[in-house]
Protein backbone atom coordinates (compact mmCIF):
# COMPACT_ATOMS: atom_id res chain seq x y z
CA UNK A 1 0.00 0.00 0.00
CA UNK A 2 1.25 3.47 -0.82
CA UNK A 3 0.14 6.83 0.48
CA UNK A 4 1.04 9.97 -1.44
CA UNK A 5 0.64 13.42 0.03
CA UNK A 6 0.81 16.34 -2.34
CA UNK A 7 0.32 19.97 -1.51
CA UNK A 8 0.33 23.06 -3.65
CA UNK A 9 0.69 25.35 -0.68
CA UNK A 10 4.00 26.61 0.65
CA UNK A 11 5.11 25.08 3.93
CA UNK A 12 6.72 28.29 5.21
CA UNK A 13 3.38 30.11 5.58
CA UNK A 14 1.59 29.48 8.89
CA UNK A 15 -1.98 28.20 8.79
CA UNK A 16 -4.73 30.59 9.83
CA UNK A 17 -7.37 29.67 12.38
CA UNK A 18 -9.82 29.17 9.49
CA UNK A 19 -7.40 26.74 7.84
CA UNK A 20 -7.04 24.78 11.05
CA UNK A 21 -10.81 24.62 11.61
CA UNK A 22 -11.38 23.51 8.01
CA UNK A 23 -8.74 20.78 8.36
CA UNK A 24 -10.26 19.56 11.63
CA UNK A 25 -13.70 19.49 10.01
CA UNK A 26 -12.38 17.48 7.05
CA UNK A 27 -10.68 14.98 9.37
CA UNK A 28 -13.86 14.53 11.42
CA UNK A 29 -16.06 14.13 8.32
CA UNK A 30 -13.61 11.59 6.86
CA UNK A 31 -13.53 9.62 10.11
CA UNK A 32 -17.33 9.60 10.33
CA UNK A 33 -17.65 8.43 6.70
CA UNK A 34 -15.15 5.63 7.32
CA UNK A 35 -16.98 4.53 10.47
CA UNK A 36 -20.43 4.76 8.84
CA UNK A 37 -19.31 2.72 5.81
CA UNK A 38 -17.20 0.25 7.84
CA UNK A 39 -14.03 1.18 5.90
CA UNK A 40 -11.83 0.50 8.91
CA UNK A 41 -12.24 -3.10 7.70
CA UNK A 42 -9.80 -2.84 4.79
CA UNK A 43 -11.45 -5.65 2.82
CA UNK A 44 -14.76 -3.73 2.99
CA UNK A 45 -13.06 -0.55 1.80
CA UNK A 46 -11.35 -2.40 -1.04
CA UNK A 47 -14.63 -4.04 -2.08
CA UNK A 48 -16.20 -0.56 -2.19
CA UNK A 49 -13.55 0.49 -4.71
CA UNK A 50 -10.96 2.21 -2.53
CA UNK A 51 -7.30 1.55 -3.11
PDBQT receptor file of N, H, CA, C and O in Angstrom, charges set to zero:
ATOM      1  N   UNK A   1       0.847  -1.160   0.000  1.00  0.00    +0.000 N 
ATOM      2  CA  UNK A   1       0.000   0.000   0.000  1.00  0.00    +0.000 C 
ATOM      3  C   UNK A   1       0.900   1.232   0.000  1.00  0.00    +0.000 C 
ATOM      4  O   UNK A   1       1.908   1.281   0.706  1.00  0.00    +0.000 OA
ATOM      5  N   UNK A   2       0.526   2.211  -0.791  1.00  0.00    +0.000 N 
ATOM      6  H   UNK A   2      -0.292   2.171  -1.364  1.00  0.00    +0.000 HD
ATOM      7  CA  UNK A   2       1.250   3.471  -0.821  1.00  0.00    +0.000 C 
ATOM      8  C   UNK A   2       0.324   4.610  -0.457  1.00  0.00    +0.000 C 
ATOM      9  O   UNK A   2      -0.870   4.575  -0.754  1.00  0.00    +0.000 OA
ATOM     10  N   UNK A   3       0.875   5.606   0.180  1.00  0.00    +0.000 N 
ATOM     11  H   UNK A   3       1.845   5.634   0.422  1.00  0.00    +0.000 HD
ATOM     12  CA  UNK A   3       0.141   6.834   0.480  1.00  0.00    +0.000 C 
ATOM     13  C   UNK A   3       0.974   7.983  -0.054  1.00  0.00    +0.000 C 
ATOM     14  O   UNK A   3       2.149   8.123   0.285  1.00  0.00    +0.000 OA
ATOM     15  N   UNK A   4       0.362   8.798  -0.885  1.00  0.00    +0.000 N 
ATOM     16  H   UNK A   4      -0.592   8.684  -1.161  1.00  0.00    +0.000 HD
ATOM     17  CA  UNK A   4       1.035   9.968  -1.436  1.00  0.00    +0.000 C 
ATOM     18  C   UNK A   4       0.369  11.210  -0.891  1.00  0.00    +0.000 C 
ATOM     19  O   UNK A   4      -0.858  11.315  -0.887  1.00  0.00    +0.000 OA
ATOM     20  N   UNK A   5       1.158  12.134  -0.440  1.00  0.00    +0.000 N 
ATOM     21  H   UNK A   5       2.155  12.048  -0.443  1.00  0.00    +0.000 HD
ATOM     22  CA  UNK A   5       0.636  13.416   0.029  1.00  0.00    +0.000 C 
ATOM     23  C   UNK A   5       1.236  14.503  -0.850  1.00  0.00    +0.000 C 
ATOM     24  O   UNK A   5       2.455  14.622  -0.976  1.00  0.00    +0.000 OA
ATOM     25  N   UNK A   6       0.370  15.277  -1.443  1.00  0.00    +0.000 N 
ATOM     26  H   UNK A   6      -0.620  15.180  -1.340  1.00  0.00    +0.000 HD
ATOM     27  CA  UNK A   6       0.810  16.345  -2.335  1.00  0.00    +0.000 C 
ATOM     28  C   UNK A   6       0.142  17.631  -1.888  1.00  0.00    +0.000 C 
ATOM     29  O   UNK A   6      -1.048  17.646  -1.575  1.00  0.00    +0.000 OA
ATOM     30  N   UNK A   7       0.896  18.690  -1.860  1.00  0.00    +0.000 N 
ATOM     31  H   UNK A   7       1.863  18.678  -2.114  1.00  0.00    +0.000 HD
ATOM     32  CA  UNK A   7       0.320  19.971  -1.506  1.00  0.00    +0.000 C 
ATOM     33  C   UNK A   7       0.794  21.020  -2.497  1.00  0.00    +0.000 C 
ATOM     34  O   UNK A   7       1.920  20.962  -2.992  1.00  0.00    +0.000 OA
ATOM     35  N   UNK A   8      -0.059  21.961  -2.774  1.00  0.00    +0.000 N 
ATOM     36  H   UNK A   8      -0.974  22.008  -2.371  1.00  0.00    +0.000 HD
ATOM     37  CA  UNK A   8       0.329  23.058  -3.649  1.00  0.00    +0.000 C 
ATOM     38  C   UNK A   8       0.591  24.333  -2.849  1.00  0.00    +0.000 C 
ATOM     39  O   UNK A   8       0.843  25.398  -3.412  1.00  0.00    +0.000 OA
ATOM     40  N   UNK A   9       0.528  24.202  -1.548  1.00  0.00    +0.000 N 
ATOM     41  H   UNK A   9       0.323  23.336  -1.091  1.00  0.00    +0.000 HD
ATOM     42  CA  UNK A   9       0.693  25.351  -0.678  1.00  0.00    +0.000 C 
ATOM     43  C   UNK A   9       2.087  25.362  -0.075  1.00  0.00    +0.000 C 
ATOM     44  O   UNK A   9       2.628  24.311   0.267  1.00  0.00    +0.000 OA
ATOM     45  N   UNK A  10       2.663  26.535   0.054  1.00  0.00    +0.000 N 
ATOM     46  H   UNK A  10       2.223  27.389  -0.224  1.00  0.00    +0.000 HD
ATOM     47  CA  UNK A  10       4.004  26.613   0.650  1.00  0.00    +0.000 C 
ATOM     48  C   UNK A  10       3.976  26.187   2.116  1.00  0.00    +0.000 C 
ATOM     49  O   UNK A  10       3.002  26.426   2.829  1.00  0.00    +0.000 OA
ATOM     50  N   UNK A  11       5.045  25.565   2.540  1.00  0.00    +0.000 N 
ATOM     51  H   UNK A  11       5.836  25.371   1.961  1.00  0.00    +0.000 HD
ATOM     52  CA  UNK A  11       5.107  25.082   3.926  1.00  0.00    +0.000 C 
ATOM     53  C   UNK A  11       5.655  26.142   4.871  1.00  0.00    +0.000 C 
ATOM     54  O   UNK A  11       5.637  25.950   6.087  1.00  0.00    +0.000 OA
ATOM     55  N   UNK A  12       6.142  27.257   4.335  1.00  0.00    +0.000 N 
ATOM     56  H   UNK A  12       6.156  27.413   3.348  1.00  0.00    +0.000 HD
ATOM     57  CA  UNK A  12       6.719  28.286   5.206  1.00  0.00    +0.000 C 
ATOM     58  C   UNK A  12       5.704  29.356   5.606  1.00  0.00    +0.000 C 
ATOM     59  O   UNK A  12       6.065  30.340   6.252  1.00  0.00    +0.000 OA
ATOM     60  N   UNK A  13       4.439  29.172   5.228  1.00  0.00    +0.000 N 
ATOM     61  H   UNK A  13       4.146  28.373   4.703  1.00  0.00    +0.000 HD
ATOM     62  CA  UNK A  13       3.378  30.115   5.579  1.00  0.00    +0.000 C 
ATOM     63  C   UNK A  13       2.519  29.471   6.662  1.00  0.00    +0.000 C 
ATOM     64  O   UNK A  13       1.974  28.389   6.442  1.00  0.00    +0.000 OA
ATOM     65  N   UNK A  14       2.383  30.103   7.820  1.00  0.00    +0.000 N 
ATOM     66  H   UNK A  14       2.825  30.982   7.999  1.00  0.00    +0.000 HD
ATOM     67  CA  UNK A  14       1.592  29.483   8.894  1.00  0.00    +0.000 C 
ATOM     68  C   UNK A  14       0.105  29.412   8.546  1.00  0.00    +0.000 C 
ATOM     69  O   UNK A  14      -0.431  30.292   7.871  1.00  0.00    +0.000 OA
ATOM     70  N   UNK A  15      -0.538  28.372   9.009  1.00  0.00    +0.000 N 
ATOM     71  H   UNK A  15      -0.103  27.657   9.557  1.00  0.00    +0.000 HD
ATOM     72  CA  UNK A  15      -1.977  28.203   8.793  1.00  0.00    +0.000 C 
ATOM     73  C   UNK A  15      -2.748  29.212   9.631  1.00  0.00    +0.000 C 
ATOM     74  O   UNK A  15      -2.353  29.550  10.747  1.00  0.00    +0.000 OA
ATOM     75  N   UNK A  16      -3.853  29.686   9.071  1.00  0.00    +0.000 N 
ATOM     76  H   UNK A  16      -4.174  29.411   8.165  1.00  0.00    +0.000 HD
ATOM     77  CA  UNK A  16      -4.726  30.586   9.828  1.00  0.00    +0.000 C 
ATOM     78  C   UNK A  16      -5.675  29.741  10.681  1.00  0.00    +0.000 C 
ATOM     79  O   UNK A  16      -5.753  28.524  10.515  1.00  0.00    +0.000 OA
ATOM     80  N   UNK A  17      -6.384  30.386  11.580  1.00  0.00    +0.000 N 
ATOM     81  H   UNK A  17      -6.321  31.375  11.715  1.00  0.00    +0.000 HD
ATOM     82  CA  UNK A  17      -7.373  29.671  12.384  1.00  0.00    +0.000 C 
ATOM     83  C   UNK A  17      -8.434  29.041  11.491  1.00  0.00    +0.000 C 
ATOM     84  O   UNK A  17      -8.892  27.932  11.765  1.00  0.00    +0.000 OA
ATOM     85  N   UNK A  18      -8.836  29.742  10.414  1.00  0.00    +0.000 N 
ATOM     86  H   UNK A  18      -8.464  30.643  10.191  1.00  0.00    +0.000 HD
ATOM     87  CA  UNK A  18      -9.816  29.174   9.485  1.00  0.00    +0.000 C 
ATOM     88  C   UNK A  18      -9.286  27.926   8.802  1.00  0.00    +0.000 C 
ATOM     89  O   UNK A  18     -10.030  26.964   8.607  1.00  0.00    +0.000 OA
ATOM     90  N   UNK A  19      -8.006  27.926   8.433  1.00  0.00    +0.000 N 
ATOM     91  H   UNK A  19      -7.402  28.707   8.591  1.00  0.00    +0.000 HD
ATOM     92  CA  UNK A  19      -7.396  26.744   7.835  1.00  0.00    +0.000 C 
ATOM     93  C   UNK A  19      -7.435  25.566   8.801  1.00  0.00    +0.000 C 
ATOM     94  O   UNK A  19      -7.781  24.446   8.425  1.00  0.00    +0.000 OA
ATOM     95  N   UNK A  20      -7.078  25.834  10.033  1.00  0.00    +0.000 N 
ATOM     96  H   UNK A  20      -6.797  26.744  10.339  1.00  0.00    +0.000 HD
ATOM     97  CA  UNK A  20      -7.040  24.778  11.051  1.00  0.00    +0.000 C 
ATOM     98  C   UNK A  20      -8.437  24.216  11.297  1.00  0.00    +0.000 C 
ATOM     99  O   UNK A  20      -8.608  23.000  11.388  1.00  0.00    +0.000 OA
ATOM    100  N   UNK A  21      -9.431  25.084  11.404  1.00  0.00    +0.000 N 
ATOM    101  H   UNK A  21      -9.292  26.072  11.330  1.00  0.00    +0.000 HD
ATOM    102  CA  UNK A  21     -10.808  24.623  11.608  1.00  0.00    +0.000 C 
ATOM    103  C   UNK A  21     -11.304  23.810  10.418  1.00  0.00    +0.000 C 
ATOM    104  O   UNK A  21     -11.979  22.796  10.598  1.00  0.00    +0.000 OA
ATOM    105  N   UNK A  22     -10.974  24.247   9.207  1.00  0.00    +0.000 N 
ATOM    106  H   UNK A  22     -10.426  25.071   9.061  1.00  0.00    +0.000 HD
ATOM    107  CA  UNK A  22     -11.381  23.511   8.010  1.00  0.00    +0.000 C 
ATOM    108  C   UNK A  22     -10.720  22.134   7.976  1.00  0.00    +0.000 C 
ATOM    109  O   UNK A  22     -11.363  21.144   7.626  1.00  0.00    +0.000 OA
ATOM    110  N   UNK A  23      -9.447  22.069   8.337  1.00  0.00    +0.000 N 
ATOM    111  H   UNK A  23      -8.925  22.873   8.621  1.00  0.00    +0.000 HD
ATOM    112  CA  UNK A  23      -8.744  20.784   8.364  1.00  0.00    +0.000 C 
ATOM    113  C   UNK A  23      -9.351  19.855   9.408  1.00  0.00    +0.000 C 
ATOM    114  O   UNK A  23      -9.545  18.669   9.143  1.00  0.00    +0.000 OA
ATOM    115  N   UNK A  24      -9.649  20.379  10.585  1.00  0.00    +0.000 N 
ATOM    116  H   UNK A  24      -9.492  21.343  10.800  1.00  0.00    +0.000 HD
ATOM    117  CA  UNK A  24     -10.264  19.560  11.631  1.00  0.00    +0.000 C 
ATOM    118  C   UNK A  24     -11.637  19.056  11.192  1.00  0.00    +0.000 C 
ATOM    119  O   UNK A  24     -12.003  17.917  11.482  1.00  0.00    +0.000 OA
ATOM    120  N   UNK A  25     -12.387  19.890  10.502  1.00  0.00    +0.000 N 
ATOM    121  H   UNK A  25     -12.090  20.815  10.266  1.00  0.00    +0.000 HD
ATOM    122  CA  UNK A  25     -13.704  19.495  10.006  1.00  0.00    +0.000 C 
ATOM    123  C   UNK A  25     -13.579  18.381   8.966  1.00  0.00    +0.000 C 
ATOM    124  O   UNK A  25     -14.353  17.424   8.981  1.00  0.00    +0.000 OA
ATOM    125  N   UNK A  26     -12.607  18.509   8.067  1.00  0.00    +0.000 N 
ATOM    126  H   UNK A  26     -11.979  19.287   8.056  1.00  0.00    +0.000 HD
ATOM    127  CA  UNK A  26     -12.385  17.476   7.052  1.00  0.00    +0.000 C 
ATOM    128  C   UNK A  26     -11.983  16.155   7.689  1.00  0.00    +0.000 C 
ATOM    129  O   UNK A  26     -12.470  15.099   7.286  1.00  0.00    +0.000 OA
ATOM    130  N   UNK A  27     -11.106  16.204   8.674  1.00  0.00    +0.000 N 
ATOM    131  H   UNK A  27     -10.711  17.062   9.001  1.00  0.00    +0.000 HD
ATOM    132  CA  UNK A  27     -10.680  14.981   9.366  1.00  0.00    +0.000 C 
ATOM    133  C   UNK A  27     -11.876  14.313  10.039  1.00  0.00    +0.000 C 
ATOM    134  O   UNK A  27     -12.044  13.098   9.937  1.00  0.00    +0.000 OA
ATOM    135  N   UNK A  28     -12.701  15.093  10.723  1.00  0.00    +0.000 N 
ATOM    136  H   UNK A  28     -12.564  16.080  10.806  1.00  0.00    +0.000 HD
ATOM    137  CA  UNK A  28     -13.863  14.531  11.416  1.00  0.00    +0.000 C 
ATOM    138  C   UNK A  28     -14.862  13.936  10.413  1.00  0.00    +0.000 C 
ATOM    139  O   UNK A  28     -15.382  12.842  10.633  1.00  0.00    +0.000 OA
ATOM    140  N   UNK A  29     -15.127  14.642   9.331  1.00  0.00    +0.000 N 
ATOM    141  H   UNK A  29     -14.705  15.530   9.152  1.00  0.00    +0.000 HD
ATOM    142  CA  UNK A  29     -16.064  14.134   8.323  1.00  0.00    +0.000 C 
ATOM    143  C   UNK A  29     -15.527  12.855   7.685  1.00  0.00    +0.000 C 
ATOM    144  O   UNK A  29     -16.294  11.931   7.416  1.00  0.00    +0.000 OA
ATOM    145  N   UNK A  30     -14.224  12.794   7.440  1.00  0.00    +0.000 N 
ATOM    146  H   UNK A  30     -13.601  13.545   7.659  1.00  0.00    +0.000 HD
ATOM    147  CA  UNK A  30     -13.609  11.595   6.858  1.00  0.00    +0.000 C 
ATOM    148  C   UNK A  30     -13.712  10.417   7.820  1.00  0.00    +0.000 C 
ATOM    149  O   UNK A  30     -14.034   9.301   7.413  1.00  0.00    +0.000 OA
ATOM    150  N   UNK A  31     -13.438  10.671   9.100  1.00  0.00    +0.000 N 
ATOM    151  H   UNK A  31     -13.177  11.578   9.431  1.00  0.00    +0.000 HD
ATOM    152  CA  UNK A  31     -13.532   9.620  10.109  1.00  0.00    +0.000 C 
ATOM    153  C   UNK A  31     -14.962   9.097  10.207  1.00  0.00    +0.000 C 
ATOM    154  O   UNK A  31     -15.182   7.887  10.257  1.00  0.00    +0.000 OA
ATOM    155  N   UNK A  32     -15.925  10.004  10.233  1.00  0.00    +0.000 N 
ATOM    156  H   UNK A  32     -15.746  10.987  10.192  1.00  0.00    +0.000 HD
ATOM    157  CA  UNK A  32     -17.333   9.604  10.330  1.00  0.00    +0.000 C 
ATOM    158  C   UNK A  32     -17.758   8.790   9.110  1.00  0.00    +0.000 C 
ATOM    159  O   UNK A  32     -18.486   7.807   9.253  1.00  0.00    +0.000 OA
ATOM    160  N   UNK A  33     -17.318   9.180   7.918  1.00  0.00    +0.000 N 
ATOM    161  H   UNK A  33     -16.727   9.978   7.802  1.00  0.00    +0.000 HD
ATOM    162  CA  UNK A  33     -17.651   8.428   6.702  1.00  0.00    +0.000 C 
ATOM    163  C   UNK A  33     -17.046   7.028   6.759  1.00  0.00    +0.000 C 
ATOM    164  O   UNK A  33     -17.701   6.050   6.399  1.00  0.00    +0.000 OA
ATOM    165  N   UNK A  34     -15.800   6.936   7.209  1.00  0.00    +0.000 N 
ATOM    166  H   UNK A  34     -15.268   7.731   7.501  1.00  0.00    +0.000 HD
ATOM    167  CA  UNK A  34     -15.151   5.629   7.319  1.00  0.00    +0.000 C 
ATOM    168  C   UNK A  34     -15.872   4.742   8.327  1.00  0.00    +0.000 C 
ATOM    169  O   UNK A  34     -16.071   3.553   8.077  1.00  0.00    +0.000 OA
ATOM    170  N   UNK A  35     -16.260   5.308   9.452  1.00  0.00    +0.000 N 
ATOM    171  H   UNK A  35     -16.099   6.273   9.654  1.00  0.00    +0.000 HD
ATOM    172  CA  UNK A  35     -16.981   4.528  10.470  1.00  0.00    +0.000 C 
ATOM    173  C   UNK A  35     -18.355   4.106   9.954  1.00  0.00    +0.000 C 
ATOM    174  O   UNK A  35     -18.757   2.954  10.120  1.00  0.00    +0.000 OA
ATOM    175  N   UNK A  36     -19.074   5.040   9.329  1.00  0.00    +0.000 N 
ATOM    176  H   UNK A  36     -18.748   5.975   9.194  1.00  0.00    +0.000 HD
ATOM    177  CA  UNK A  36     -20.425   4.760   8.838  1.00  0.00    +0.000 C 
ATOM    178  C   UNK A  36     -20.414   3.664   7.760  1.00  0.00    +0.000 C 
ATOM    179  O   UNK A  36     -21.323   2.836   7.700  1.00  0.00    +0.000 OA
ATOM    180  N   UNK A  37     -19.384   3.667   6.919  1.00  0.00    +0.000 N 
ATOM    181  H   UNK A  37     -18.645   4.339   6.968  1.00  0.00    +0.000 HD
ATOM    182  CA  UNK A  37     -19.310   2.716   5.813  1.00  0.00    +0.000 C 
ATOM    183  C   UNK A  37     -18.461   1.485   6.121  1.00  0.00    +0.000 C 
ATOM    184  O   UNK A  37     -18.236   0.645   5.251  1.00  0.00    +0.000 OA
ATOM    185  N   UNK A  38     -17.990   1.384   7.369  1.00  0.00    +0.000 N 
ATOM    186  H   UNK A  38     -18.174   2.066   8.077  1.00  0.00    +0.000 HD
ATOM    187  CA  UNK A  38     -17.198   0.247   7.843  1.00  0.00    +0.000 C 
ATOM    188  C   UNK A  38     -15.892   0.088   7.050  1.00  0.00    +0.000 C 
ATOM    189  O   UNK A  38     -15.453  -1.031   6.786  1.00  0.00    +0.000 OA
ATOM    190  N   UNK A  39     -15.272   1.225   6.672  1.00  0.00    +0.000 N 
ATOM    191  H   UNK A  39     -15.629   2.135   6.886  1.00  0.00    +0.000 HD
ATOM    192  CA  UNK A  39     -14.035   1.178   5.901  1.00  0.00    +0.000 C 
ATOM    193  C   UNK A  39     -12.812   0.951   6.762  1.00  0.00    +0.000 C 
ATOM    194  O   UNK A  39     -11.708   0.841   6.229  1.00  0.00    +0.000 OA
ATOM    195  N   UNK A  40     -12.967   0.875   8.076  1.00  0.00    +0.000 N 
ATOM    196  H   UNK A  40     -13.864   0.964   8.509  1.00  0.00    +0.000 HD
ATOM    197  CA  UNK A  40     -11.828   0.498   8.908  1.00  0.00    +0.000 C 
ATOM    198  C   UNK A  40     -11.519  -0.986   8.721  1.00  0.00    +0.000 C 
ATOM    199  O   UNK A  40     -10.433  -1.448   9.072  1.00  0.00    +0.000 OA
ATOM    200  N   UNK A  41     -12.474  -1.727   8.170  1.00  0.00    +0.000 N 
ATOM    201  H   UNK A  41     -13.356  -1.352   7.885  1.00  0.00    +0.000 HD
ATOM    202  CA  UNK A  41     -12.244  -3.099   7.700  1.00  0.00    +0.000 C 
ATOM    203  C   UNK A  41     -11.722  -2.944   6.271  1.00  0.00    +0.000 C 
ATOM    204  O   UNK A  41     -12.496  -2.664   5.356  1.00  0.00    +0.000 OA
ATOM    205  N   UNK A  42     -10.412  -3.126   6.078  1.00  0.00    +0.000 N 
ATOM    206  H   UNK A  42      -9.783  -3.353   6.822  1.00  0.00    +0.000 HD
ATOM    207  CA  UNK A  42      -9.799  -2.837   4.791  1.00  0.00    +0.000 C 
ATOM    208  C   UNK A  42     -10.419  -3.630   3.650  1.00  0.00    +0.000 C 
ATOM    209  O   UNK A  42     -10.527  -3.116   2.537  1.00  0.00    +0.000 OA
ATOM    210  N   UNK A  43     -10.827  -4.862   3.900  1.00  0.00    +0.000 N 
ATOM    211  H   UNK A  43     -10.740  -5.279   4.805  1.00  0.00    +0.000 HD
ATOM    212  CA  UNK A  43     -11.446  -5.646   2.822  1.00  0.00    +0.000 C 
ATOM    213  C   UNK A  43     -12.766  -5.016   2.395  1.00  0.00    +0.000 C 
ATOM    214  O   UNK A  43     -13.115  -5.069   1.216  1.00  0.00    +0.000 OA
ATOM    215  N   UNK A  44     -13.509  -4.420   3.328  1.00  0.00    +0.000 N 
ATOM    216  H   UNK A  44     -13.226  -4.377   4.286  1.00  0.00    +0.000 HD
ATOM    217  CA  UNK A  44     -14.756  -3.727   2.990  1.00  0.00    +0.000 C 
ATOM    218  C   UNK A  44     -14.453  -2.486   2.159  1.00  0.00    +0.000 C 
ATOM    219  O   UNK A  44     -15.125  -2.224   1.162  1.00  0.00    +0.000 OA
ATOM    220  N   UNK A  45     -13.448  -1.728   2.565  1.00  0.00    +0.000 N 
ATOM    221  H   UNK A  45     -12.901  -1.941   3.375  1.00  0.00    +0.000 HD
ATOM    222  CA  UNK A  45     -13.059  -0.550   1.799  1.00  0.00    +0.000 C 
ATOM    223  C   UNK A  45     -12.608  -0.906   0.393  1.00  0.00    +0.000 C 
ATOM    224  O   UNK A  45     -12.971  -0.235  -0.574  1.00  0.00    +0.000 OA
ATOM    225  N   UNK A  46     -11.813  -1.964   0.284  1.00  0.00    +0.000 N 
ATOM    226  H   UNK A  46     -11.518  -2.509   1.069  1.00  0.00    +0.000 HD
ATOM    227  CA  UNK A  46     -11.353  -2.400  -1.037  1.00  0.00    +0.000 C 
ATOM    228  C   UNK A  46     -12.524  -2.856  -1.900  1.00  0.00    +0.000 C 
ATOM    229  O   UNK A  46     -12.567  -2.563  -3.094  1.00  0.00    +0.000 OA
ATOM    230  N   UNK A  47     -13.478  -3.574  -1.298  1.00  0.00    +0.000 N 
ATOM    231  H   UNK A  47     -13.444  -3.813  -0.328  1.00  0.00    +0.000 HD
ATOM    232  CA  UNK A  47     -14.632  -4.036  -2.081  1.00  0.00    +0.000 C 
ATOM    233  C   UNK A  47     -15.530  -2.888  -2.502  1.00  0.00    +0.000 C 
ATOM    234  O   UNK A  47     -16.306  -3.019  -3.448  1.00  0.00    +0.000 OA
ATOM    235  N   UNK A  48     -15.431  -1.758  -1.804  1.00  0.00    +0.000 N 
ATOM    236  H   UNK A  48     -14.800  -1.652  -1.035  1.00  0.00    +0.000 HD
ATOM    237  CA  UNK A  48     -16.197  -0.559  -2.187  1.00  0.00    +0.000 C 
ATOM    238  C   UNK A  48     -15.432   0.293  -3.193  1.00  0.00    +0.000 C 
ATOM    239  O   UNK A  48     -15.887   1.377  -3.556  1.00  0.00    +0.000 OA
ATOM    240  N   UNK A  49     -14.281  -0.183  -3.644  1.00  0.00    +0.000 N 
ATOM    241  H   UNK A  49     -13.911  -1.064  -3.348  1.00  0.00    +0.000 HD
ATOM    242  CA  UNK A  49     -13.550   0.492  -4.711  1.00  0.00    +0.000 C 
ATOM    243  C   UNK A  49     -12.404   1.370  -4.294  1.00  0.00    +0.000 C 
ATOM    244  O   UNK A  49     -11.799   2.039  -5.133  1.00  0.00    +0.000 OA
ATOM    245  N   UNK A  50     -12.084   1.383  -2.994  1.00  0.00    +0.000 N 
ATOM    246  H   UNK A  50     -12.575   0.840  -2.313  1.00  0.00    +0.000 HD
ATOM    247  CA  UNK A  50     -10.963   2.208  -2.530  1.00  0.00    +0.000 C 
ATOM    248  C   UNK A  50      -9.664   1.440  -2.689  1.00  0.00    +0.000 C 
ATOM    249  O   UNK A  50      -9.630   0.215  -2.572  1.00  0.00    +0.000 OA
ATOM    250  N   UNK A  51      -8.610   2.169  -2.953  1.00  0.00    +0.000 N 
ATOM    251  H   UNK A  51      -8.638   3.164  -3.047  1.00  0.00    +0.000 HD
ATOM    252  CA  UNK A  51      -7.297   1.548  -3.112  1.00  0.00    +0.000 C 
ATOM    253  C   UNK A  51      -6.318   2.143  -2.138  1.00  0.00    +0.000 C 
ATOM    254  O   UNK A  51      -5.152   1.749  -2.116  1.00  0.00    +0.000 OA
TER     255      UNK A  51
